Amino acid sequence: MRNRTAKPLGDILGELIKGMGLEGPLARGHVIATWEQIMSPQMKQHVEKCWVKGDRLFVRISSPAWRQELHLKRDDWRQRLNKELGADTIREIVFR
């Protein structure tokens, strides 16, 4: 007879995700989803694309004026994003 101990579902899913090599893609997806939640509606109109590479979030902006405005406040945005993520996940936000 085997001794079975119950494991929390979160632990099982964590092991499965790690075993499948999906940790990185899921973490990047979480950063982008969180970024999309904190953007203002006006900002969303000018964002063309977002992606994460390492500890940097890249955001392509369609308007040069909006890009400049966001660039000047990039540290504030980074702090807000990391606060929402609950960790210092993103070291830099690059607006292009």
Secondary structure, 3 states (H helix, E strand, C coil): CCCCCCCCHHHHHHHHHHHCCCHHHHHHHHHHHHHHHHCCHHHHCCEEEEEEECCEEEEEECCHHHHHHHHHCHHHHHHHHHHHHCCCCCCEEEEC
